[in-house]
Amino acid sequence: MEWYIGDVKIPNQFVLAPMAGVCNEAFRLLCKEMGAGLIMAEMVSDKAIGFQNEKTLKMTKVNSLEHPISMQIFGADIESLVKAAKYIDEFSDADIIDINMGCPVNKVAKKAKAGSSLLLDPDKVYEVTKAVVEAVKKPVTVKIRIGWDENHINAVTNAKMIEKAGAKAITVHGRTRNQFYSGKANYDVIKEVVEAVKIPVVGNGDVVDIESAKRLLATGCKAIAIGRGSLGNPFIFRELTSYFLEGKEIARPSKEEIYNTIIRHHDMLKNLKGEHLAMLEMRNHTSWYLKGMPNSSQIRGQICRLTSFEEVKKVLKEYLDINE
Ligand SMILES: Cc1cc2nc3c(=O)[nH]c(=O)nc-3n(C[C@H](O)[C@H](O)[C@H](O)COP(=O)(O)O)c2cc1C
C-alpha cells in the first residue's frame, strides 16, 4: 500500500499526526517501530528558526531511523516562513516540509495570524504555499482544517489553491478552527477534498481504532493521520498495519509491554532532554498509557506528585503487578 509525496516513498497509509510537546524523536521512534508509515514532527516556529533559537534548531534534527519524516513549520510572514523552510531544506534531514495552516490556538491563529487564520484567505494560502514550494528542493505539504467556523467551510477552495501552488500532499483535519478539538470530525468535507484534487489527501480526525480508521479511509483518502489516538498508544500503528496490510486482528498490548514501553519512552526522552524534562513529560505520557485501566486515575494523580522516575517505576510495578 505504498504511496508517494513527491519522490518520497511512504510505505503504508498510517501517519503519525504532528503534536506539539509530544512528537519529539522519542515518541516518533516508538510510533515508527510500531509501523507508522510516515511521522510528522511537532511544529516549529519560523521566527524561532530565524532567531537561531538553540532549542528550536535542535527540534529540526532527525534520527536516521525515522525516515520518511516530515518537519512542520508555522508562521504568517512569507519572508520568514520561506527562510525557515530553506533552513529545513538545507540543514535538516527531514524528507518533507509541512506548513501548518490548522493550528487553532489563539497565540498562533489570532495573535500571529498564522496556523488556521490563513484558512480565511485562500489567496494567501496560495501565496504562502507557492513561495515555500519555489524556495526549497524537498517536497512541500500543507495541513489544514476544513475551515474557520461553520460559516466558513472552505477546505475545497483552499485545497485547490494548495495543489495549484505546487504542494505534493494535503492533510485535512475534519474540524473547523472554532471547534478546536470538540465535536466530531467531518469526514464528508474530507471526501469532497479527496474528490477535488489530484494530489494525495491525508484524512485526519478521531481515529482511535480499526473501525474509525475504516470510516476515514472510506472517504477515499490516500492515508490517515492519527494524533490523540496514539497518545499512550503507539501500539495503534501495529494494530492498524496488522489489520489493513496483513488481515490480522491482533491483541492489545499486555500490561508488561505497556510497562516496558513507558520505561523505554522515559529512557529515550532522558537521552534527548535530560532527566528533569523527561520526568515532567512522562507525567502526561504515563497518564495516557494508563488511561482506561481500573482505578488508574488515582495512580495517575499519585505519579504526578512524584519527583524521581525510580519512584514512578515502583508505583507502576505495584499497580500493574509486574515481576522483574
Ligand atoms: C497535544 C496536541 C498537539 C498538537 N500539535 C499540533 C501541531 O504541532 N501541528 C499540527 O498541525 N497539529 C497539531 N495538533 C493537531 C493534530 O495533529 C490533529 O490534527 C488533531 O489532533 C486531530 O486528530 P486526532 O483526532 O487524531 O487527534 C495537535 C493536537 C494535539 C492533541
The ligand as an SDF file (V2000), in Angstrom:
LIG
                    3D

 31 33  0  0  0  0  0  0  0  0999 V2000
   -1.3370   17.8310   22.0620 C   0  0  0  0  0  0  0  0  0  0  0  0
   -1.6050   18.1790   20.6100 C   0  0  0  0  0  0  0  0  0  0  0  0
   -0.6810   18.9190   19.9150 C   0  0  0  0  0  0  0  0  0  0  0  0
   -0.8910   19.2300   18.5600 C   0  0  0  0  0  0  0  0  0  0  0  0
    0.0630   19.9160   17.8810 N   0  0  0  0  0  0  0  0  0  0  0  0
   -0.0610   20.0870   16.5420 C   0  0  0  0  0  0  0  0  0  0  0  0
    0.9980   20.6340   15.7550 C   0  0  0  0  0  0  0  0  0  0  0  0
    2.0870   20.9310   16.2570 O   0  0  0  0  0  0  0  0  0  0  0  0
    0.7730   20.8030   14.4230 N   0  0  0  0  0  0  0  0  0  0  0  0
   -0.4230   20.4580   13.8300 C   0  0  0  0  0  0  0  0  0  0  0  0
   -0.5700   20.6240   12.6160 O   0  0  0  0  0  0  0  0  0  0  0  0
   -1.4150   19.9100   14.5450 N   0  0  0  0  0  0  0  0  0  0  0  0
   -1.2680   19.7000   15.8630 C   0  0  0  0  0  0  0  0  0  0  0  0
   -2.2540   19.0690   16.5600 N   0  0  0  0  0  0  0  0  0  0  0  0
   -3.4420   18.5810   15.8490 C   0  0  0  0  0  0  0  0  0  0  0  0
   -3.2680   17.1190   15.4230 C   0  0  0  0  0  0  0  0  0  0  0  0
   -2.2030   16.9890   14.5120 O   0  0  0  0  0  0  0  0  0  0  0  0
   -4.5510   16.5900   14.7640 C   0  0  0  0  0  0  0  0  0  0  0  0
   -4.8250   17.3590   13.6240 O   0  0  0  0  0  0  0  0  0  0  0  0
   -5.7570   16.6510   15.6960 C   0  0  0  0  0  0  0  0  0  0  0  0
   -5.4240   16.2200   16.9960 O   0  0  0  0  0  0  0  0  0  0  0  0
   -6.9110   15.7750   15.1620 C   0  0  0  0  0  0  0  0  0  0  0  0
   -6.5030   14.4450   15.0140 O   0  0  0  0  0  0  0  0  0  0  0  0
   -6.8380   13.3100   16.1240 P   0  0  0  0  0  0  0  0  0  0  0  0
   -8.3270   13.2940   16.3070 O   0  0  0  0  0  0  0  0  0  0  0  0
   -6.2950   12.0430   15.5440 O   0  0  0  0  0  0  0  0  0  0  0  0
   -6.1680   13.7320   17.3910 O   0  0  0  0  0  0  0  0  0  0  0  0
   -2.0920   18.7860   17.9160 C   0  0  0  0  0  0  0  0  0  0  0  0
   -3.0110   18.0490   18.6450 C   0  0  0  0  0  0  0  0  0  0  0  0
   -2.7990   17.7360   19.9630 C   0  0  0  0  0  0  0  0  0  0  0  0
   -3.8110   16.9080   20.7010 C   0  0  0  0  0  0  0  0  0  0  0  0
  1  2  1  0
  2  3  1  0
  2 30  2  0
  3  4  2  0
  4  5  1  0
  4 28  1  0
  5  6  2  0
  6  7  1  0
  6 13  1  0
  7  8  2  0
  7  9  1  0
  9 10  1  0
 10 11  2  0
 10 12  1  0
 12 13  2  0
 13 14  1  0
 14 15  1  0
 14 28  1  0
 15 16  1  0
 16 17  1  0
 16 18  1  0
 18 19  1  0
 18 20  1  0
 20 21  1  0
 20 22  1  0
 22 23  1  0
 23 24  1  0
 24 25  2  0
 24 26  1  0
 24 27  1  0
 28 29  2  0
 29 30  1  0
 30 31  1  0
M  END
$$$$
